Amino acid sequence: ASSAASDVYKRQSITIADSVTYIGGAAFSGCYGLTGVTIPDGVTSIESYAFSDCKSLTRVTIPDSVTHINLKAFYDCENLTSVNISDSVTTIGEGAFGYCISLTYVKILNPECEIYDSEYTISDSAAIYGHNNSTAQAYAKKYNRKFISLNDTPETSTVTTTTTKPVTTTTITTTTKPVSYTHLRAHETVLD
């Protein structure tokens, strides 16, 4: 039994069964070999310390069904590089992404997401993407983090040129869409 338990800590990638509705506290904490995880649609909560100290974790896919990312859920995942948090997430708990030293950005789509009020909730290495006048912007401002605004609507510019013979007007409209990052998918492996 002890070798089976140690095998879990060595796995590089896991896919959690579709029937799972929450990731329990410390469920994968300390899985040092884990590099990627796909959380299935249907999971609503990532509990405290669920993936903390997964030192090799570089990618995680958080589905739109998740509403809560709790206390230190991804704490000290020192190789995690980016996180996209959908507009369904209503709370990000204390230290959820603290000490994730390789984190370059966290994108928070819910403008009213409750972010625990601590400088350690999101690693200071991360830029924070969010909407203007959002809790993400307020968090970034309070803790002196780089904030990058997500445009709610595309910006449109119009260029008009006119010639004199014959009289013709040409209008060119360009649309700039906001930069969009996609979730990274972990290599799918079934965890028995």
C-alpha positions in Angstrom: 0.0 0.0 0.0 2.8 2.4 0.8 4.3 2.0 -2.7 0.9 2.8 -4.3 0.7 5.9 -2.2 4.2 7.0 -3.2 3.2 6.4 -6.9 0.5 9.1 -6.6 3.2 11.6 -5.5 5.3 10.7 -8.5 2.6 11.1 -11.2 3.3 13.9 -13.6 -0.3 14.4 -14.8 -3.7 13.5 -13.6 -7.3 13.8 -14.9 -9.9 13.8 -12.2 -13.1 11.7 -12.8 -16.1 13.6 -14.3 -18.2 12.5 -11.3 -16.1 14.5 -8.8 -17.9 17.7 -7.5 -15.2 19.2 -5.4 -11.4 18.7 -4.8 -11.0 18.0 -1.1 -8.6 19.6 1.3 -5.0 18.6 0.7 -6.1 16.0 -1.8 -3.0 16.4 -3.9 -0.8 18.5 -1.6 2.9 17.7 -1.9 2.6 15.7 -5.2 6.0 16.9 -6.3 6.0 15.2 -9.7 2.7 16.6 -10.8 3.2 18.9 -13.8 -0.4 19.2 -15.1 -4.0 18.7 -13.9 -7.3 18.8 -15.7 -10.2 19.6 -13.3 -13.5 18.3 -14.8 -16.5 20.5 -15.5 -18.9 19.8 -12.6 -16.3 20.6 -9.8 -17.6 23.6 -7.9 -15.0 24.0 -5.2 -11.2 23.6 -4.9 -10.7 23.2 -1.2 -7.9 24.4 1.1 -4.4 23.1 0.3 -5.8 20.9 -2.5 -2.7 21.4 -4.7 -0.4 23.2 -2.3 3.3 22.4 -2.6 3.0 20.7 -6.0 6.4 22.1 -6.9 6.5 20.9 -10.5 2.9 21.9 -11.4 3.1 24.2 -14.5 -0.4 24.0 -15.8 -3.9 23.7 -14.5 -7.3 23.8 -16.2 -10.0 25.3 -14.0 -13.4 24.8 -15.5 -16.3 27.3 -15.6 -18.2 25.2 -13.0 -15.8 26.2 -10.2 -17.1 28.9 -7.9 -14.7 28.8 -5.0 -10.9 28.5 -4.8 -10.2 28.2 -1.1 -7.3 28.8 1.4 -3.9 28.1 -0.1 -5.4 25.8 -2.8 -2.3 26.3 -5.1 0.0 27.8 -2.5 3.7 27.4 -3.2 3.2 25.8 -6.7 6.5 27.4 -7.7 6.4 26.4 -11.4 2.8 27.4 -12.1 3.1 30.1 -14.8 -0.5 31.3 -15.5 -4.1 30.9 -14.3 -7.3 31.8 -16.0 -10.2 32.2 -13.5 -13.6 32.2 -15.1 -16.5 34.6 -14.2 -18.2 31.8 -12.3 -15.6 32.0 -9.5 -17.0 34.2 -6.7 -14.2 33.7 -4.0 -10.4 33.4 -4.0 -9.2 32.4 -0.6 -6.3 33.5 1.5 -3.0 32.5 -0.1 -4.7 30.7 -2.9 -1.8 31.6 -5.3 0.7 32.7 -2.8 4.4 31.9 -3.3 3.8 30.8 -6.9 7.1 32.4 -7.9 6.9 31.6 -11.6 3.3 33.0 -12.0 3.4 35.6 -14.7 -0.3 36.4 -14.8 -3.7 35.7 -13.2 -6.8 36.5 -15.3 -9.9 37.1 -13.1 -13.0 37.5 -15.3 -15.6 38.0 -12.5 -15.5 41.8 -11.7 -17.1 41.1 -8.3 -15.0 38.1 -7.3 -14.1 38.3 -3.6 -10.3 38.2 -3.3 -9.0 37.6 0.2 -7.5 40.8 1.5 -3.8 39.8 1.9 -0.7 40.6 -0.2 0.0 36.9 -0.2 -3.3 35.8 -1.9 -1.7 36.2 -5.3 2.0 35.9 -5.8 3.7 39.3 -6.4 5.3 38.0 -9.6 1.9 37.9 -11.3 0.3 40.6 -13.4 -3.4 40.7 -12.8 -5.8 40.9 -15.7 -9.4 42.1 -14.9 -12.1 44.5 -15.7 -12.0 48.2 -14.9 -13.5 49.1 -11.5 -13.3 45.4 -10.5 -12.1 43.7 -7.3 -9.1 42.5 -9.3 -8.2 46.1 -10.1 -8.7 47.1 -6.5 -6.5 44.2 -5.3 -3.8 45.1 -7.8 -3.8 48.8 -6.8 -3.8 48.1 -3.0 -0.8 45.7 -3.3 1.0 47.5 -6.0 0.7 44.8 -8.7 0.7 45.3 -12.4 -2.9 45.5 -13.6 -4.0 44.9 -17.2 -7.5 45.9 -18.1 -9.7 43.5 -20.1 -11.7 45.4 -22.7 -15.4 44.7 -22.3 -16.0 45.8 -25.9 -13.8 45.8 -28.9 -12.3 49.2 -29.8 -13.3 50.5 -33.2 -11.5 53.1 -35.2 -12.6 54.6 -38.5 -10.4 56.0 -41.3 -12.0 58.0 -44.1 -10.3 59.0 -47.3 -11.8 61.3 -50.0 -10.7 61.8 -53.6 -11.8 64.7 -55.8 -12.3 63.1 -59.2 -14.8 61.5 -59.2 -16.0 62.2 -55.7 -15.7 58.9 -53.7 -15.5 58.2 -50.1 -14.0 55.1 -48.7 -14.5 54.1 -45.1 -12.4 51.5 -43.4 -13.4 50.2 -40.0 -11.0 48.1 -37.9 -11.8 46.3 -34.8 -9.3 45.4 -32.1 -10.3 42.6 -29.8 -8.9 42.1 -26.4 -6.0 39.6 -26.0 -7.4 36.2 -25.0 -5.4 33.4 -23.3 -6.6 29.9 -23.5 -6.5 27.3 -20.8 -3.6 24.8 -21.1 -4.6 21.2 -21.2 -2.7 18.7 -19.1 -1.8 15.3 -20.6 -4.7 13.1 -19.8 -4.0 10.2 -17.5 -6.6 8.3 -15.4 -5.9 8.3 -11.7 -7.1 5.0 -10.2 
